[in-house]
Amino acid sequence: MARLNLPPTKSSLLQVSSSLEFAEQGFELLEQKRQILVLELMSRLENAKRLQQESDRALTEAYKALRAAQMSSGSITLMQEAASVPVESDIKIGGHRVMGIDLPAVKARPAEMTASFGLTRTNLTSDEVIAKFHEVLKLLGELAEIESAVFRLAMELRKTQRRVNALEKVFLPEYRETIRYIRDTLEERERDELIIMKMIKQQRHN
């Protein structure tokens, strides 16, 4: 097994022992971080799957309503109505931190529909199209937020996993093997010195 290239001395033993203790603490913290990232990622993956399904459903219904409005009013009339209706959406992009990772927060809030949409400027099918696409916009904002969070969490999890593996399979074994080697060498020296001391005492008594 590989070990560090250090002289087998007591000072080296103290140095490597201190490094090993620090590395073990780092390993425990990284392992805790890895477990939390896995939980965070799994929970968001479930939500991402749900939002993707809801977004697909909402888009299908929105385009279905659009086709119905085209059949009812005609494409030209529908385009004129769309151009005349002042529709604004409020999209805000912020963020928050999880385990030191910046995650986005997307809030898409379509403008509230007023009664004038259905009573004076557009017909009921047009109002339904607006309502359906408002729902799509809100869902797509939520989906963009969670998919971006999933991507960033996955990247951080990959980096953390690499560090955990490096400590577990390379650094910690090297430190432990180096400590074992230095201790064995020091113990062997002590035995040799003890034997030499005994030999010297015997020679003096003779």
N, C-alpha and C positions, 0 to 999 in steps of 0.2 A: 504494500500500500504506500502511496506517495506521502511524503512528509516535507516539512519546511527545511530549508538548508540553513540550519542554525547550529552553532557549537553547543555540545551537550554540557552546559554549565547551569549553575543555580540561577543566575540572572536570566538566562534564556528561558529556564523553566518558569520563573515568575512572569516574564514577559508573555510567553505563549499562554499560560494559564489565565492571565488577565484578558488577553485577546479572545480566548475561548469563551470566557464568561460573557464578555460583551457580545460576541457573535451568537451565543445561545439566546441571549435576551432579544437580540435583533430578529433571530429566527422565530421566536415565540410571537413577537409583535407582527411580523410579516404574515405568519400563519393565521393569526387572528384577523388581520386585514383581509387576507385571501378569503376566509370563510364569510366575512361580512359582505365582501364584494360579490361572492357567489349568490348569497341570499338576495342582495339588492338586484342583481342581474336577473335572477330567476323570477322575482316578483314583477319586474318590469317587462320581461318577455311575455308573461301571461297577459299583462295589460296591453302590450303592443299587439298581440294576436287578437285580443278582443276588439281593440280600436280599429285594426285593419278590417276585420269583418264588418264592424258597424259602418266604417267609411265606405266600403264596397257596397253595402246595402243602401246607404244614403245616396251615393252617386247613382246607383241604378234607379232609385225612386226619383231623383232629381231629373235625370235625363228622360225618364218616362213621363214626368209632368211636363217637361219641355216639349216633347213630341205631341202630347195632348194639347198643349197651348198652341202649337203650330197648326195642328189640325183644326182647332176651334177658331183661331183668329187669323191665321195665315202668317207666313214668315215675315212679310214686309211690315204688317201691323205690329207684330211682336217686337221687331227690331226698333220700330218707332217708339213703342211703349218703353222698351228697355233704355233707349237713349233719353227719354223724358223723365224717367224716375231717378231722383237723386239718391243713390245708394252709396253709403260710405261705410267702411269697416275699420275698426280700431284693432290693429295688430301690435302687441307689445312683446318685446323680447327682453327678458331679464335672465336671472340665473341664481343658483344656490349651490352650496358645496356639500358633498358627501364624501367622507374619508379623504378630504383634501382635494377632491376632484371637482372642477367647475362643471356643473350640469345646467343646461339651458332651461328656461321657463318661458313657454310661448303661450300667450293669451290672445286668441282671435275672437273678437266680439263684433259681429255684424251690427249695423245700425238697426234700431228697432223699427219694425214696420208700423206705419200709421194707418189710420182708417182711410186716408185719402188715396192710398194705393188701390184699394178695392172699390172705392165709391166714385172717384172722379177721374182718375188718370189711367187706371188699368182695369181689366176685367178679372173675374175670380180665378181663372186658370193662370193668368200672369202672376197674381198674388201667390198662388200655390208654388209656382216655379221659384219665385224669390224666397219663399219660406224654406223650400227644400234645399236650395243652394246655400242659404244661411246656415242650415244645419250641417251641410257638407264642410263649409269653411271652418266652423267651430271644431268639428271632428278632426279635420286635417291639421289644425293647429295643435291639438292634443297629440295626434299621431306623430307629427314632426318633433315635438318635444320629447316624447318617450323613445322614439327611434334614435334620436341623437344621443340621449342618455344611455341607451343600450350600447351604442357604438363606443362611447367614451368609457363606460364601465368595462366593456369587454377588452378594450386596449389596456386599461389599467390592470385588469385581472391577469392578462397575459404577461405584462411586465413583472407583476408581483409573483406570479407562478415561477417565472424564470429565476428570480432572486431566491425564492424559497428552495428551488431545486439546486441552485448553485451552492447555497449554504449547506443544505442537507447532504448533497452527494459529493461536494468537493471540499469546501473550506472546513466544515466541522470535522470530517474524517481526517483531513491533513493536520489540523490542530491536535486532535486526540492522538493520532499516531506519533506526532512529534513529541508530545508530552510523555507518551509511553516509552519512546526511544530514549529521551533524556533521562527519565527516571531509572530505566533499566541500566543505562550507562553509568549514572551516578551511583547506583547501588552496587554495581560491579566494581567500580573504583573503590568504594568504601570497603568492600570485601577484600580487595587486593591490598589496600592499605592496612587493614586489620591483620591480614596474614603476614605482611611484611613486618608489622610491629611485633607480632608474636615471635617471628624468626629472630628479630633483633634482640628481644628480651631473652630468648633461649641462648643466643650466642653470648650475651653478657653473663648469664648464669654459668655458662660453661667456662 
